Amino acid sequence: MSRARRHRNRREEEVDASLGKLGADFEEEELLKNGGEVLNISEVHLLLRRELERGSIGEPMNRDLLTLPVFKKCFEYCETFNRVKDESTVEQIRNELREYASFERQGEENGEIVDEKRLLLSRFEMAQLANLSIESAEEAKVLIPTLAPKDDDKLQALLDELSTKRKFSA
């Protein structure tokens, strides 16, 4: 298990993905404050493809995006590892993950929170589950160690839903 250190605002912070410590930029509060999300590869691919299409239909652009090395590498990476091709399925997957993440209380019964799907996934965990074609809860917990305390049955139900959506996407 390797650990990295980053310097930010003259203080040192420890970064260890296996413990869910990804640095200040990925803290839930920081993401919410900045209105940000952690995008999965399919979402990034959609954004990059839209930019390419926008340039190809005549809107003014200074230069062809594929001539920019960073854009080209990002686009090629997304083309290689993108698991979902159509926009509606990308959106369905995001919505399914949000439903399972469920950051808000869904309802109460006798003072107890009632929500069958709630897993309290972090945004990073959501992106990783969307990026990886994981088949079982056990595999998910090995590949994404922060999922270890999550309920196996709920996690498996989510993985089954994601798998179904991927299989039936165009």
Phi, psi and omega per residue, in radians:
M1 nan 1.987 -3.116
S2 -1.643 2.581 3.106
R3 -2.127 2.508 3.125
A4 -2.140 2.725 3.075
R5 -2.140 2.423 3.087
R6 -2.133 2.547 3.073
H7 -1.732 2.240 -3.133
R8 -2.552 2.197 -3.137
N9 0.867 0.778 3.082
R10 1.093 0.273 3.035
R11 -2.170 2.649 -3.111
E12 -1.663 2.328 3.076
E13 -2.175 2.526 -3.127
E14 -1.555 2.389 3.133
V15 -2.108 2.155 3.120
D16 -2.610 1.747 -3.070
A17 -1.065 -0.550 -3.128
S18 -1.143 -0.373 3.091
L19 -1.798 0.042 -3.109
G20 1.379 0.218 3.111
K21 -1.652 1.737 -3.052
L22 -1.888 0.050 -3.132
G23 1.743 2.925 -3.039
A24 -1.029 -0.592 -3.101
D25 -1.109 -0.409 -3.089
F26 -1.840 0.075 3.090
E27 -1.189 2.426 -3.075
E28 -0.915 -0.775 -3.108
E29 -1.093 -0.707 -3.134
E30 -1.168 -0.738 3.110
L31 -1.092 -0.784 -3.138
L32 -1.131 -0.719 -3.135
K33 -1.054 -0.691 -3.114
N34 -1.609 0.078 3.131
G35 1.153 0.433 -3.031
G36 -1.675 2.849 3.038
E37 -2.281 2.807 2.962
V38 -1.674 1.985 -3.068
L39 -1.452 2.546 3.022
N40 -1.592 2.984 -3.044
I41 -1.041 -0.696 -3.135
S42 -1.108 -0.665 3.116
E43 -1.202 -0.714 3.095
V44 -1.110 -0.751 3.123
H45 -1.018 -0.766 3.097
L46 -1.041 -0.797 -3.140
L47 -1.088 -0.785 -3.139
L48 -1.151 -0.720 3.128
R49 -1.108 -0.690 3.087
R50 -1.064 -0.722 3.117
E51 -1.106 -0.719 3.101
L52 -1.104 -0.784 -3.132
E53 -1.132 -0.686 3.129
R54 -1.057 -0.732 3.119
G55 -1.196 -0.551 -3.061
S56 -1.431 -0.231 3.141
I57 -1.710 0.252 2.965
G58 1.783 -0.040 3.074
E59 -1.176 2.532 -3.061
P60 -1.097 2.267 3.052
M61 -2.446 2.519 -3.102
N62 -1.201 -0.628 -3.136
R63 -2.738 2.835 3.115
D64 -1.123 2.190 -3.071
L65 -1.054 -0.589 -3.110
L66 -1.242 -0.156 3.043
T67 -1.490 -0.201 3.090
L68 -1.468 2.055 -3.029
P69 -0.961 -0.749 -3.097
V70 -1.192 -0.772 3.114
F71 -1.060 -0.810 -3.112
K72 -1.054 -0.795 3.138
K73 -1.113 -0.751 3.117
C74 -1.087 -0.797 -3.127
F75 -1.102 -0.787 3.128
E76 -1.098 -0.697 3.100
Y77 -1.071 -0.834 3.137
C78 -1.116 -0.676 3.092
E79 -1.060 -0.697 -3.102
T80 -1.236 -0.762 -2.979
F81 -1.841 -0.001 3.107
N82 -1.142 2.227 -3.115
R83 -1.705 -0.288 -3.050
V84 -2.252 2.206 -3.028
K85 -1.648 -0.601 -3.034
D86 -1.742 2.560 -3.009
E87 -1.081 -0.682 -3.103
S88 -1.142 -0.627 3.119
T89 -1.244 -0.651 3.072
V90 -1.023 -0.759 3.129
E91 -1.169 -0.720 3.117
Q92 -1.078 -0.713 3.133
I93 -1.131 -0.767 3.107
R94 -1.047 -0.784 -3.130
N95 -1.131 -0.694 3.112
E96 -1.100 -0.771 3.117
L97 -1.108 -0.708 3.104
R98 -1.095 -0.693 3.141
E99 -1.089 -0.731 3.123
Y100 -1.322 -0.552 3.116
A101 -1.194 -0.812 3.028
S102 0.685 1.346 -3.115
F103 -1.294 -0.254 -3.097
E104 -1.903 2.761 3.096
R105 -1.209 2.336 -3.093
Q106 -1.575 -0.511 -3.119
G107 2.952 2.889 -3.128
E108 -2.288 2.567 3.056
E109 -2.415 2.038 -3.095
N110 0.941 0.692 3.097
G111 1.392 -0.044 -3.134
E112 -1.785 2.457 3.090
I113 -1.229 2.284 3.139
V114 -2.010 1.985 3.072
D115 -2.861 1.909 -3.058
E116 -1.155 -0.544 -3.021
K117 -1.667 -0.315 -2.960
R118 -0.930 2.118 3.095
L119 -2.070 -0.203 -3.084
L120 0.930 0.959 3.107
L121 -1.348 2.491 3.008
S122 -1.359 2.891 3.117
R123 -1.123 -0.608 3.085
F124 -1.125 -0.774 3.111
E125 -1.085 -0.694 3.105
M126 -1.045 -0.805 -3.127
A127 -1.110 -0.727 -3.128
Q128 -1.160 -0.694 3.103
L129 -1.133 -0.588 3.094
A130 -1.281 -0.610 -3.072
N131 -1.324 -0.659 -3.027
L132 -1.681 2.462 3.091
S133 -1.575 1.333 -3.071
I134 -1.567 2.368 -3.090
E135 -1.744 -0.510 -3.052
S136 -2.319 2.749 3.102
A137 -1.084 -0.649 3.125
E138 -1.078 -0.800 3.108
E139 -1.091 -0.723 3.134
A140 -1.046 -0.720 -3.106
K141 -1.253 -0.473 3.074
V142 -1.308 -0.788 -3.096
L143 -1.312 -0.550 -3.127
I144 -2.207 1.502 -3.015
P145 -0.984 -0.450 -3.136
T146 -1.214 -0.193 3.093
L147 -1.438 -0.122 -3.058
A148 -0.861 -0.753 -3.113
P149 -1.396 -0.055 -3.079
K150 -1.303 2.638 3.124
D151 -1.144 2.184 -3.093
D152 -1.041 -0.762 -3.084
D153 -1.147 -0.763 3.118
K154 -1.155 -0.722 3.129
L155 -1.128 -0.739 3.116
Q156 -1.113 -0.693 3.112
A157 -1.063 -0.740 3.101
L158 -1.108 -0.815 -3.138
L159 -1.051 -0.680 3.104
D160 -1.113 -0.744 3.113
E161 -1.089 -0.804 3.141
L162 -1.101 -0.727 3.128
S163 -1.082 -0.762 3.120
T164 -1.077 -0.780 3.140
K165 -1.103 -0.695 3.107
R166 -1.130 -0.731 -3.097
K167 -1.116 -0.623 -3.060
F168 -1.720 0.192 3.069
S169 -1.431 2.651 -3.083
A170 -1.241 nan nan
